[in-house]
Amino acid sequence: MHERVGRNVRLTDAGRELVGHAKSLLDGLEAAQAAVERVTDEVRGTLTMGTFESVAATALPTLLGRLASTDPDLQLRTAELEPDIAHVNDDLSTALHLVAANQGVALIPDLGLVRRPDGVRILDTEPQFSRTVRIAYREASADRAAIVAVLALIDDVFADLAQQQQLHPAA
């Protein structure tokens, strides 16, 4: 399925064929889960989101509080971008590839979007701060109830933070 080329490893033709089929299966599973969630109108399960310190310190407490109120059956697991959950990582490109590999969602600054992998959707947060924050998630996950719920709350939290910033500008 793979072969060594010097110090690197690359997929063989058979490996590439298997990856294509695996991606199709995962995308189909995501679509089926989204369809069931639309019928049941339930937002439940566990969603893992990578974040960085400035967002965790400012927006995360509000986001978690609102999520507990609006969607109590949805558990949001978070990790700073040196995740201590399943993958230890401080590289933004790697975080995006983990999103593409269906390992959760991540908040990514603009500089981390230089080489975005296929299958990852980027959503701008509004209003924008002096530091632009974007939300990365698998395109195939766009209709999942948990993703939709968390994205809406993230928008609300950042809007509130921007409003607070306008009322109380930094000295």
C-alpha positions in Angstrom: 0.0 0.0 0.0 3.0 2.3 0.5 6.6 2.4 -0.5 9.8 4.0 0.8 11.3 6.7 -1.4 14.5 7.8 0.3 13.5 9.0 3.7 9.9 9.5 2.7 7.0 7.2 2.3 4.4 7.4 -0.5 1.3 5.5 -1.5 1.4 3.0 -4.2 -1.2 2.9 -6.9 -3.1 0.4 -4.8 -2.8 2.6 -1.7 -4.2 5.6 -3.7 -7.1 3.5 -4.9 -7.9 2.4 -1.3 -7.7 6.0 0.0 -10.2 7.1 -2.7 -12.6 4.4 -1.6 -12.1 5.1 2.1 -12.8 8.8 1.5 -16.0 8.0 -0.3 -17.1 5.7 2.5 -16.4 8.3 5.1 -18.2 11.0 3.2 -21.2 8.6 2.8 -21.2 7.9 6.5 -21.1 11.7 7.3 -24.0 12.2 4.9 -26.0 9.4 6.4 -25.4 10.8 9.9 -26.5 14.2 8.8 -29.7 12.8 7.3 -30.6 11.0 10.5 -29.9 14.1 12.5 -32.2 16.2 10.3 -35.0 13.6 10.7 -34.6 13.3 14.5 -33.8 17.0 15.0 -31.3 16.1 17.7 -28.0 17.7 18.4 -26.0 15.2 20.4 -22.7 13.5 20.6 -19.2 14.6 21.0 -17.4 17.2 18.9 -13.7 17.8 19.3 -12.4 21.3 18.5 -8.8 22.5 18.4 -8.2 26.1 19.5 -5.3 28.4 20.4 -4.7 30.2 23.7 -6.2 33.6 22.8 -9.5 32.1 21.7 -9.6 29.7 24.6 -9.1 32.5 27.1 -11.7 34.9 25.6 -14.4 33.0 23.7 -14.3 29.5 24.9 -15.9 30.0 28.4 -18.9 31.8 26.8 -19.2 29.3 24.0 -19.2 26.3 26.5 -21.8 28.1 28.7 -24.1 28.7 25.8 -23.7 25.3 24.4 -24.7 23.8 27.7 -27.9 25.8 27.6 -28.8 25.4 23.9 -27.6 21.8 23.3 -27.1 20.0 26.6 -26.6 16.6 24.8 -23.7 17.9 22.8 -20.3 17.5 24.4 -17.6 19.8 23.1 -14.1 18.6 23.8 -11.4 21.2 23.2 -7.6 21.1 22.9 -5.2 23.9 22.4 -3.1 23.4 19.3 -0.8 21.2 21.2 -3.7 18.8 21.7 -3.6 16.6 24.7 -6.6 14.6 23.5 -5.7 12.3 20.7 -3.0 14.1 18.7 -0.1 16.2 20.1 0.5 18.9 17.5 1.6 22.6 17.4 1.6 22.8 13.6 -1.4 24.5 11.9 -1.0 22.6 8.7 -1.1 19.4 10.6 -4.2 20.6 12.4 -5.9 21.1 9.1 -4.9 17.7 7.9 -6.3 16.2 11.1 -9.6 18.0 10.2 -9.4 16.5 6.7 -8.9 13.1 8.3 -12.1 13.4 10.3 -10.4 14.0 13.7 -12.5 17.1 14.7 -12.6 20.8 13.9 -10.0 23.6 14.5 -9.8 27.3 14.8 -7.0 28.4 12.5 -5.5 31.9 12.0 -5.0 33.1 8.4 -1.3 32.1 8.2 -2.3 28.5 8.9 -4.5 28.4 5.8 -1.6 28.7 3.3 -1.8 25.0 2.3 -5.4 23.8 3.0 -6.0 20.1 2.3 -8.9 19.1 0.0 -12.2 18.4 1.8 -11.8 21.1 4.5 -14.2 24.0 4.5 -13.2 27.4 6.0 -15.7 29.7 7.6 -14.8 33.3 8.4 -15.9 34.4 11.9 -17.8 37.7 12.0 -17.1 40.3 13.0 -13.4 40.1 12.3 -10.9 41.0 15.0 -7.4 42.4 14.5 -6.4 38.7 14.3 -8.5 36.8 11.8 -9.9 33.5 13.1 -11.3 30.9 10.8 -13.1 27.7 11.4 -12.0 24.6 9.6 -14.1 21.5 9.3 -14.5 18.6 6.8 -16.8 19.6 3.9 -18.6 16.3 4.4 -19.5 17.3 7.9 -21.2 20.6 6.9 -24.7 19.2 7.5 -23.9 17.5 10.8 -26.1 18.9 13.6 -23.2 19.2 16.0 -21.2 21.2 13.6 -24.1 23.5 12.7 -24.9 24.1 16.4 -21.3 24.9 17.4 -20.7 27.1 14.3 -23.8 29.2 15.2 -22.7 29.6 18.8 -19.2 30.5 17.8 -20.6 33.3 15.6 -22.7 34.6 18.5 -19.8 34.5 20.9 -17.4 36.4 18.6 -20.1 39.0 17.8 -20.6 39.5 21.6 -16.8 39.8 22.1 -16.6 42.3 19.3 -19.4 44.3 20.9 -17.6 44.2 24.2 -14.4 45.4 22.5 -16.3 48.4 21.0 -17.7 49.3 24.4 -14.4 48.8 26.3 -11.5 49.2 23.8 -8.1 48.1 25.0 -5.9 50.8 26.5 
